[in-house]
């Protein structure tokens, strides 16, 4: 009999807690109100994107307008900041950290840029210049064929075919 009383008492206590705000209230939007739809998921990191004849491992956009420097990671077959947006003729210092276990590179032949970034090295600084219009491609000369490419983009349009020559895929390093 005492046990039965305790069970009834616990039941009453549970009802009281729920009635006093123990459970969150669910509200419905007012009649006729627009219900926000779930936004589409962002592009998965590393998804391969084809622009013209070049494949890019897409690790996102970075905005560099009015900046003098920008940190960039070079990982296994990607640049984190694949598409970098800037102003016409803006000079930018990329401070690159090789987060992989193999050597990478940043090249822009039209600008005379060709810098190796050894694994485990301190960050490497590389000066680049945005074009007057459109985009210019940068790439890792060792891994361009695996999607390790990026674009310096001027304007707000989606990245399109780059200005300048397409990189020639290079063989993998023999290290």
N, CA, C and O of each residue as an XYZ file, in Angstrom:
700
protein
N       0.822     -1.187      0.000
C       0.000      0.000      0.000
C       0.875      1.264      0.000
O       0.564      2.232     -0.695
N       1.957      1.258      0.769
C       2.840      2.409      0.804
C       3.518      2.584     -0.547
O       3.673      3.709     -1.021
N       3.930      1.462     -1.181
C       4.571      1.524     -2.492
C       3.620      2.092     -3.532
O       4.040      2.871     -4.388
N       2.350      1.718     -3.476
C       1.370      2.222     -4.429
C       1.200      3.728     -4.261
O       1.031      4.440     -5.251
N       1.241      4.213     -3.057
C       1.111      5.643     -2.787
C       2.299      6.419     -3.359
O       2.143      7.526     -3.875
N       3.479      5.823     -3.258
C       4.666      6.486     -3.808
C       4.585      6.592     -5.329
O       4.962      7.613     -5.904
N       4.093      5.535     -5.978
C       3.961      5.555     -7.434
C       2.991      6.635     -7.856
O       3.263      7.377     -8.799
N       1.842      6.738     -7.162
C       0.856      7.764     -7.486
C       1.460      9.141     -7.238
O       1.251     10.062     -8.027
N       2.198      9.285     -6.160
C       2.833     10.574     -5.844
C       3.840     10.976     -6.909
O       3.887     12.138     -7.312
N       4.641     10.030     -7.367
C       5.616     10.320     -8.427
C       4.911     10.707     -9.726
O       5.381     11.584    -10.451
N       3.790     10.057    -10.020
C       3.020     10.385    -11.219
C       2.491     11.808    -11.165
O       2.543     12.530    -12.160
N       1.977     12.217     -9.999
C       1.450     13.577     -9.839
C       2.590     14.592     -9.973
O       2.423     15.641    -10.595
N       3.758     14.270     -9.382
C       4.909     15.155     -9.471
C       5.352     15.324    -10.926
O       5.673     16.437    -11.345
N       5.375     14.243    -11.694
C       5.775     14.308    -13.094
C       4.823     15.193    -13.897
O       5.271     15.999    -14.713
N       3.510     15.050    -13.675
C       2.518     15.867    -14.372
C       2.715     17.339    -14.007
O       2.622     18.211    -14.871
N       2.982     17.612    -12.759
C       3.170     18.998    -12.321
C       4.409     19.609    -12.967
O       4.373     20.769    -13.378
N       5.509     18.855    -13.065
C       6.728     19.376    -13.675
C       6.533     19.683    -15.151
O       6.988     20.719    -15.635
N       5.871     18.804    -15.859
C       5.624     19.032    -17.283
C       4.716     20.238    -17.461
O       4.944     21.053    -18.354
N       3.694     20.366    -16.629
C       2.762     21.486    -16.727
C       3.404     22.809    -16.369
O       2.909     23.857    -16.784
N       4.496     22.796    -15.607
C       5.149     24.032    -15.171
C       6.337     24.400    -16.046
O       7.203     25.168    -15.627
N       6.383     23.875    -17.221
C       7.461     24.287    -18.117
C       8.566     23.263    -18.227
O       9.627     23.579    -18.765
N       8.369     22.057    -17.745
C       9.397     21.039    -17.852
C       9.630     20.608    -19.284
O      10.701     20.085    -19.593
N       8.679     20.805    -20.158
C       8.846     20.447    -21.570
C       8.739     21.714    -22.400
O       7.930     22.585    -22.079
N       9.528     21.842    -23.456
C       9.466     23.057    -24.259
C       8.145     23.148    -25.025
O       7.592     22.143    -25.471
N       7.673     24.351    -25.158
C       6.434     24.569    -25.905
C       6.750     24.589    -27.391
O       7.799     25.084    -27.805
N       5.849     24.057    -28.179
C       6.000     24.061    -29.631
C       5.011     25.075    -30.169
O       3.815     25.001    -29.885
N       5.516     26.027    -30.952
C       4.599     27.026    -31.508
C       4.553     26.866    -33.012
O       5.517     26.439    -33.649
N       3.412     27.220    -33.556
C       3.230     27.175    -34.998
C       3.267     28.598    -35.509
O       2.863     29.526    -34.809
N       3.762     28.780    -36.757
C       3.752     30.125    -37.311
C       2.323     30.586    -37.530
O       1.435     29.761    -37.748
N       2.082     31.905    -37.475
C       0.736     32.412    -37.714
C       0.229     31.980    -39.086
O       1.011     31.779    -40.015
N      -1.079     31.842    -39.195
C      -1.705     31.439    -40.452
C      -1.293     32.391    -41.564
O      -1.400     33.608    -41.414
N      -0.822     31.840    -42.682
C      -0.423     32.642    -43.831
C       1.022     33.100    -43.782
O       1.518     33.653    -44.764
N       1.712     32.890    -42.675
C       3.112     33.308    -42.578
C       3.982     32.338    -43.371
O       3.704     31.141    -43.436
N       5.015     32.867    -43.959
C       5.938     32.016    -44.718
C       6.773     31.194    -43.744
O       7.288     31.715    -42.755
N       6.896     29.932    -44.033
C       7.718     29.055    -43.213
C       9.087     28.991    -43.867
O       9.198     28.603    -45.030
N      10.150     29.373    -43.123
C      11.472     29.336    -43.748
C      11.847     27.909    -44.100
O      11.626     26.979    -43.324
N      12.419     27.754    -45.290
C      12.858     26.437    -45.718
C      14.299     26.238    -45.279
O      15.060     27.197    -45.152
N      14.663     24.995    -45.050
C      16.038     24.691    -44.688
C      16.932     25.089    -45.848
O      16.628     24.805    -47.007
N      18.051     25.756    -45.523
C      18.964     26.161    -46.582
C      19.681     24.936    -47.121
O      19.853     23.933    -46.427
N      20.086     25.041    -48.356
C      20.800     23.914    -48.936
C      22.159     23.793    -48.269
O      22.751     24.791    -47.858
N      22.642     22.585    -48.165
C      23.926     22.331    -47.519
C      25.037     22.952    -48.349
O      24.945     22.984    -49.576
N      26.102     23.453    -47.691
C      27.213     24.015    -48.446
C      27.913     22.914    -49.245
O      27.782     21.723    -48.962
N      28.648     23.356    -50.236
C      29.394     22.398    -51.041
C      30.361     21.653    -50.134
O      31.113     22.281    -49.388
N      30.356     20.333    -50.186
C      31.279     19.581    -49.328
C      32.726     19.956    -49.628
O      33.102     20.122    -50.789
N      33.523     20.088    -48.591
C      34.926     20.433    -48.752
C      35.607     19.392    -49.623
O      35.479     18.188    -49.398
N      36.320     19.868    -50.602
C      37.064     18.985    -51.471
C      36.319     18.478    -52.683
O      36.877     17.717    -53.473
N      35.059     18.885    -52.853
C      34.308     18.446    -54.026
C      35.022     18.953    -55.275
O      35.406     20.120    -55.344
N      35.198     18.084    -56.253
C      35.865     18.468    -57.486
C      34.915     19.263    -58.367
O      33.776     18.858    -58.599
N      35.404     20.412    -58.861
C      34.635     21.306    -59.712
C      35.419     21.491    -61.006
O      36.623     21.748    -60.972
N      34.751     21.362    -62.134
C      35.387     21.534    -63.440
C      35.071     22.923    -63.970
O      33.901     23.272    -64.133
N      36.100     23.721    -64.242
C      35.929     25.036    -64.854
C      36.827     25.045    -66.084
O      38.053     25.036    -65.977
N      36.196     25.063    -67.246
C      36.978     24.938    -68.474
C      37.704     23.602    -68.457
O      37.109     22.586    -68.097
N      38.983     23.581    -68.840
C      39.719     22.321    -68.870
C      40.343     21.933    -67.533
O      40.995     20.893    -67.441
N      40.156     22.747    -66.495
C      40.859     22.533    -65.228
C      39.901     22.057    -64.140
O      38.773     22.539    -64.035
N      40.365     21.108    -63.335
C      39.608     20.593    -62.199
C      40.130     21.247    -60.924
O      41.339     21.367    -60.728
N      39.215     21.665    -60.067
C      39.551     22.314    -58.799
C      38.980     21.499    -57.648
O      37.805     21.133    -57.674
N      39.793     21.212    -56.643
C      39.288     20.635    -55.401
C      38.752     21.821    -54.600
O      39.532     22.578    -54.023
N      37.449     21.987    -54.561
C      36.811     23.181    -54.003
C      36.804     23.157    -52.478
O      36.051     22.407    -51.857
N      37.655     23.989    -51.891
C      37.687     24.168    -50.439
C      37.248     25.583    -50.080
O      37.676     26.138    -49.067
N      36.389     26.162    -50.919
C      35.722     27.403    -50.569
C      36.329     28.673    -51.118
O      37.417     28.687    -51.694
N      35.572     29.748    -50.912
C      35.974     31.085    -51.329
C      36.547     31.839    -50.148
O      36.178     31.595    -48.999
N      37.452     32.757    -50.441
C      38.009     33.664    -49.441
C      37.922     35.068    -50.022
O      38.098     35.254    -51.226
N      37.656     36.035    -49.193
C      37.542     37.422    -49.637
C      38.756     38.198    -49.161
O      39.052     38.237    -47.967
N      39.461     38.818    -50.107
C      40.695     39.527    -49.792
C      40.629     41.005    -50.157
O      41.645     41.699    -50.110
N      39.468     41.485    -50.512
C      39.347     42.894    -50.886
C      39.842     43.784    -49.756
O      39.501     43.591    -48.589
N      40.658     44.765    -50.137
C      41.220     45.743    -49.204
C      42.156     45.115    -48.160
O      42.427     45.728    -47.127
N      42.640     43.924    -48.416
C      43.603     43.290    -47.509
C      44.970     43.272    -48.175
O      45.079     43.325    -49.400
N      46.011     43.196    -47.350
C      47.361     43.098    -47.902
C      47.924     41.689    -47.748
O      48.908     41.332    -48.396
N      47.294     40.889    -46.888
C      47.754     39.518    -46.685
C      46.585     38.592    -46.398
O      45.530     39.016    -45.927
N      46.799     37.310    -46.696
C      45.764     36.311    -46.477
C      46.437     34.971    -46.207
O      47.312     34.549    -46.963
N      46.026     34.298    -45.124
C      46.563     32.972    -44.827
C      45.845     31.931    -45.669
O      44.638     32.018    -45.897
N      46.601     30.954    -46.122
C      46.092     29.920    -47.014
C      46.739     28.603    -46.624
O      47.950     28.554    -46.404
N      45.952     27.530    -46.533
C      46.499     26.199    -46.258
C      46.689     25.448    -47.562
O      45.847     25.505    -48.458
N      47.812     24.741    -47.656
C      48.051     23.808    -48.753
C      48.027     22.423    -48.128
O      48.913     22.062    -47.354
N      47.004     21.652    -48.471
C      46.860     20.311    -47.910
C      47.059     19.267    -48.977
O      47.554     19.557    -50.067
N      46.671     18.054    -48.657
C      46.819     16.989    -49.642
C      45.857     17.221    -50.794
O      44.687     16.842    -50.750
N      46.395     17.858    -51.827
C      45.728     18.060    -53.107
C      44.632     19.114    -53.069
O      43.631     18.988    -53.774
N      44.807     20.157    -52.254
C      43.863     21.269    -52.225
C      44.542     22.517    -51.678
O      45.556     22.446    -50.985
N      43.954     23.657    -52.008
C      44.253     24.928    -51.354
C      42.991     25.303    -50.602
O      41.916     25.374    -51.199
N      43.099     25.542    -49.313
C      41.931     25.959    -48.531
C      41.852     27.471    -48.633
O      42.633     28.201    -48.022
N      40.927     27.900    -49.392
C      40.727     29.119    -50.066
C      41.018     28.848    -51.529
O      42.019     29.331    -52.058
N      40.173     28.093    -52.185
C      40.386     27.720    -53.583
C      40.123     28.905    -54.498
O      40.856     29.124    -55.462
N      39.086     29.665    -54.201
C      38.717     30.819    -55.014
C      38.860     32.060    -54.132
O      38.122     32.234    -53.163
N      39.828     32.927    -54.486
C      40.133     34.111    -53.678
C      39.684     35.335    -54.462
O      40.105     35.545    -55.600
N      38.829     36.135    -53.847
C      38.283     37.321    -54.511
C      39.011     38.580    -54.043
O      39.240     38.782    -52.850
N      39.367     39.416    -55.013
C      40.055     40.658    -54.704
C      39.669     41.759    -55.664
O      38.742     41.615    -56.461
N      40.390     42.861    -55.577
C      40.160     44.044    -56.407
C      41.044     43.989    -57.662
O      42.072     43.313    -57.657
N      40.656     44.690    -58.733
C      41.504     44.740    -59.924
C      42.917     45.232    -59.594
O      43.096     46.266    -58.950
N      43.905     44.475    -60.043
C      45.337     44.783    -59.871
C      45.792     44.845    -58.410
O      46.862     45.381    -58.120
N      45.016     44.320    -57.519
C      45.397     44.284    -56.100
C      46.570     43.329    -55.901
O      46.575     42.220    -56.434
N      47.561     43.771    -55.131
C      48.663     42.899    -54.754
C      48.335     42.320    -53.384
O      47.897     43.037    -52.484
N      48.549     41.031    -53.238
C      48.200     40.315    -52.008
C      49.344     39.378    -51.648
O      49.892     38.695    -52.513
N      49.697     39.349    -50.383
C      50.692     38.388    -49.907
C      49.950     37.186    -49.342
O      49.243     37.292    -48.340
N      50.119     36.044    -49.994
C      49.561     34.794    -49.478
C      50.571     34.214    -48.506
O      51.742     34.040    -48.842
N      50.115     33.921    -47.313
C      50.962     33.295    -46.299
C      50.493     31.847    -46.214
O      49.438     31.547    -45.654
N      51.305     30.959    -46.784
C      50.868     29.580    -47.020
C      51.476     28.632    -45.992
O      52.680     28.640    -45.737
N      50.606     27.821    -45.419
C      51.009     26.798    -44.456
C      50.782     25.437    -45.104
O      49.655     25.109    -45.474
N      51.836     24.646    -45.243
C      51.703     23.302    -45.778
C      51.283     22.396    -44.623
O      52.084     22.095    -43.738
N      50.031     21.967    -44.637
C      49.478     21.137    -43.568
C      49.531     19.654    -43.933
O      48.920     18.825    -43.259
N      50.253     19.325    -44.988
C      50.358     17.943    -45.459
C      51.744     17.379    -45.105
O      52.565     18.053    -44.483
N      51.976     16.148    -45.512
C      53.266     15.506    -45.218
C      54.168     15.449    -46.446
O      55.205     14.787    -46.415
N      53.794     16.123    -47.516
C      54.610     16.145    -48.722
C      54.772     17.569    -49.217
O      54.014     18.459    -48.830
N      55.762     17.783    -50.074
C      56.011     19.107    -50.611
C      54.852     19.518    -51.528
O      54.303     18.704    -52.271
N      54.499     20.809    -51.450
C      53.525     21.398    -52.364
C      54.168     22.621    -52.990
O      55.330     22.925    -52.721
N      53.421     23.318    -53.817
C      53.969     24.421    -54.589
C      52.847     25.398    -54.892
O      51.677     25.022    -54.955
N      53.222     26.657    -55.080
C      52.275     27.645    -55.582
C      52.916     28.279    -56.802
O      53.988     28.878    -56.716
N      52.249     28.140    -57.939
C      52.768     28.667    -59.204
C      51.728     29.519    -59.913
O      50.541     29.193    -59.938
N      52.203     30.625    -60.491
C      51.449     31.452    -61.434
C      52.472     31.861    -62.487
O      53.131     32.889    -62.329
N      52.621     31.085    -63.557
C      53.665     31.360    -64.537
C      53.654     32.780    -65.099
O      54.718     33.371    -65.283
N      52.485     33.338    -65.372
C      52.399     34.682    -65.960
C      52.955     35.755    -65.026
O      53.303     36.845    -65.480
N      53.042     35.461    -63.726
C      53.558     36.423    -62.750
C      54.950     36.034    -62.255
O      55.491     36.678    -61.356
N      55.530     34.983    -62.837
C      56.857     34.540    -62.408
C      56.858     33.913    -61.021
O      57.895     33.878    -60.357
N      55.703     33.416    -60.576
C      55.580     32.816    -59.246
C      55.770     31.309    -59.360
O      55.078     30.646    -60.133
N      56.718     30.766    -58.584
C      56.981     29.333    -58.531
C      57.691     29.053    -57.203
O      58.920     29.055    -57.133
N      56.890     28.811    -56.140
C      57.449     28.620    -54.799
C      57.086     27.249    -54.258
O      55.911     26.894    -54.171
N      58.112     26.476    -53.894
C      57.859     25.216    -53.199
C      57.561     25.495    -51.737
O      58.092     26.436    -51.145
N      56.701     24.659    -51.166
C      56.316     24.790    -49.762
C      56.590     23.428    -49.110
O      55.735     22.543    -49.145
N      57.776     23.258    -48.519
C      58.117     21.961    -47.931
C      57.200     21.601    -46.763
O      56.714     22.475    -46.046
N      56.976     20.308    -46.588
C      56.192     19.830    -45.446
C      56.960     20.160    -44.166
O      58.183     20.035    -44.107
N      56.223     20.578    -43.154
C      56.831     20.877    -41.859
C      57.632     22.164    -41.814
O      58.268     22.458    -40.802
N      57.613     22.932    -42.885
C      58.367     24.184    -42.916
C      57.550     25.303    -42.288
O      56.337     25.181    -42.117
N      58.229     26.401    -41.944
C      57.448     27.576    -41.525
C      56.605     28.057    -42.705
O      56.833     27.655    -43.846
N      55.650     28.901    -42.423
C      54.798     29.443    -43.482
C      55.653     30.146    -44.536
O      56.682     30.749    -44.232
N      55.196     30.048    -45.772
C      55.887     30.663    -46.898
C      55.040     31.830    -47.393
O      53.834     31.676    -47.582
N      55.647     32.987    -47.605
C      54.934     34.164    -48.111
C      55.179     34.298    -49.607
O      56.314     34.222    -50.078
N      54.091     34.498    -50.343
C      54.159     34.626    -51.798
C      53.293     35.811    -52.209
O      52.117     35.879    -51.852
N      53.876     36.748    -52.962
C      53.123     37.899    -53.456
C      52.477     37.554    -54.790
O      53.128     37.033    -55.695
N      51.176     37.854    -54.897
C      50.418     37.619    -56.123
C      49.665     38.896    -56.476
O      49.470     39.769    -55.630
N      49.246     38.994    -57.730
C      48.496     40.164    -58.184
C      47.243     39.705    -58.911
O      47.294     38.829    -59.775
N      46.120     40.306    -58.549
C      44.858     40.011    -59.216
C      44.877     40.644    -60.607
O      45.521     41.674    -60.805
N      44.176     40.039    -61.576
C      44.114     40.641    -62.909
C      43.213     41.877    -62.909
O      42.539     42.163    -61.919
N      43.210     42.591    -64.007
C      42.332     43.757    -64.150
C      40.869     43.324    -64.150
O      40.026     43.965    -63.523
N      40.570     42.229    -64.860
C      39.222     41.650    -64.893
C      39.359     40.134    -64.950
O      40.421     39.606    -65.278
N      38.287     39.453    -64.631
C      38.275     37.993    -64.766
C      39.001     37.275    -63.648
O      38.808     37.579    -62.471
N      39.839     36.318    -64.025
C      40.513     35.482    -63.033
C      41.862     35.026    -63.560
O      42.080     34.960    -64.769
N      42.754     34.716    -62.649
C      44.037     34.126    -62.994
C      44.200     32.879    -62.120
O      43.863     32.883    -60.936
N      44.717     31.830    -62.723
C      44.838     30.559    -62.023
C      46.160     30.478    -61.268
O      47.199     30.928    -61.750
N      46.096     29.885    -60.055
C      47.308     29.454    -59.353
C      47.175     27.956    -59.143
O      46.065     27.423    -59.134
N      48.304     27.272    -58.974
C      48.251     25.818    -58.871
C      49.512     25.274    -58.220
O      50.523     25.969    -58.119
N      49.442     24.037    -57.787
C      50.606     23.294    -57.310
C      51.147     22.533    -58.514
O      50.447     21.696    -59.084
N      52.380     22.815    -58.901
C      52.912     22.188    -60.112
C      53.101     20.678    -59.948
O      53.250     19.960    -60.937
N      53.095     20.200    -58.715
C      53.239     18.758    -58.485
C      51.889     18.035    -58.496
O      51.827     16.836    -58.771
N      50.818     18.758    -58.200
C      49.522     18.094    -57.999
C      48.364     18.746    -58.742
O      47.207     18.533    -58.377
N      48.643     19.529    -59.768
C      47.564     20.175    -60.514
C      46.605     19.149    -61.114
O      45.399     19.387    -61.171
N      47.134     18.014    -61.559
C      46.283     16.986    -62.164
C      45.330     16.354    -61.151
O      44.350     15.713    -61.533
N      45.618     16.534    -59.846
C      44.765     15.972    -58.799
C      43.799     17.010    -58.239
O      43.142     16.755    -57.229
N      43.701     18.181    -58.879
C      42.734     19.193    -58.472
C      43.304     20.281    -57.588
O      42.551     21.110    -57.078
N      44.636     20.302    -57.387
C      45.239     21.318    -56.518
C      45.461     22.593    -57.319
O      46.581     22.936    -57.699
N      44.336     23.290    -57.563
C      44.290     24.502    -58.361
C      43.421     25.523    -57.657
O      42.560     25.167    -56.852
N      43.643     26.787    -57.957
C      42.817     27.854    -57.406
C      42.737     29.012    -58.377
O      43.422     29.033    -59.400
N      41.895     29.973    -58.044
C      41.735     31.162    -58.887
C      41.777     32.423    -58.039
O      41.207     32.477    -56.949
N      42.464     33.437    -58.560
C      42.365     34.796    -58.037
C      41.299     35.459    -58.894
O      41.497     35.636    -60.096
N      40.183     35.826    -58.303
C      39.008     36.274    -59.047
C      38.713     37.740    -58.735
O      38.725     38.156    -57.577
N      38.446     38.515    -59.789
C      38.021     39.906    -59.657
C      36.537     39.965    -59.971
O      36.086     39.373    -60.951
N      35.776     40.673    -59.151
C      34.341     40.812    -59.385
C      33.551     39.792    -58.594
O      34.104     38.997    -57.834
N      32.231     39.834    -58.795
C      31.330     38.988    -58.016
C      30.737     37.826    -58.809
O      29.957     37.046    -58.263
N      31.088     37.700    -60.065
C      30.557     36.599    -60.853
C      31.190     35.285    -60.419
O      32.284     35.285    -59.854
N      30.522     34.171    -60.672
C      31.126     32.880    -60.343
C      32.436     32.706    -61.104
O      32.574     33.213    -62.217
N      33.410     31.987    -60.512
C      34.682     31.774    -61.227
C      34.419     31.156    -62.600
O      33.622     30.228    -62.740
N      35.097     31.683    -63.591
C      34.952     31.166    -64.945
C      36.330     30.757    -65.439
O      37.285     30.724    -64.662
N      36.439     30.454    -66.690
C      37.733     30.057    -67.237
C      38.772     31.121    -66.930
O      38.501     32.318    -67.017
N      39.946     30.673    -66.576
C      40.996     31.595    -66.163
C      41.599     32.337    -67.336
O      41.467     31.936    -68.493
N      42.269     33.437    -67.004
C      43.008     34.203    -68.003
C      44.413     33.616    -68.010
O      44.971     33.327    -66.951
N      44.972     33.444    -69.160
C      46.333     32.909    -69.242
C      46.313     31.442    -69.602
O      45.252     30.838    -69.759
N      47.506     30.874    -69.730
C      47.597     29.482    -70.181
C      47.148     28.499    -69.113
O      47.263     28.759    -67.916
N      46.641     27.378    -69.567
C      46.282     26.293    -68.649
C      47.561     25.608    -68.196
O      48.488     25.445    -68.989
N      47.624     25.204    -66.933
C      48.834     24.517    -66.489
C      48.914     23.142    -67.136
O      47.895     22.500    -67.395
N      50.116     22.710    -67.386
C      50.325     21.367    -67.902
C      50.466     20.449    -66.710
O      51.313     20.701    -65.853
N      49.661     19.380    -66.616
C      49.790     18.481    -65.479
C      51.220     17.968    -65.346
O      51.827     17.510    -66.315
N      51.735     18.054    -64.145
C      53.104     17.619    -63.876
C      53.098     16.244    -63.236
O      52.136     15.879    -62.560
N      54.164     15.472    -63.441
C      54.245     14.163    -62.782
C      54.363     14.336    -61.279
O      54.812     15.377    -60.799
N      53.965     13.327    -60.547
C      54.078     13.350    -59.095
C      55.548     13.365    -58.691
O      56.376     12.752    -59.365
N      55.888     14.055    -57.604
C      57.281     14.059    -57.160
C      57.725     12.637    -56.808
O      56.919     11.814    -56.374
N      58.988     12.369    -56.999
C      59.519     11.029    -56.730
C      60.267     11.000    -55.406
O      61.390     10.502    -55.335
N      59.659     11.521    -54.378
C      60.296     11.559    -53.056
C      59.717     10.515    -52.163
O      60.127     10.394    -51.008
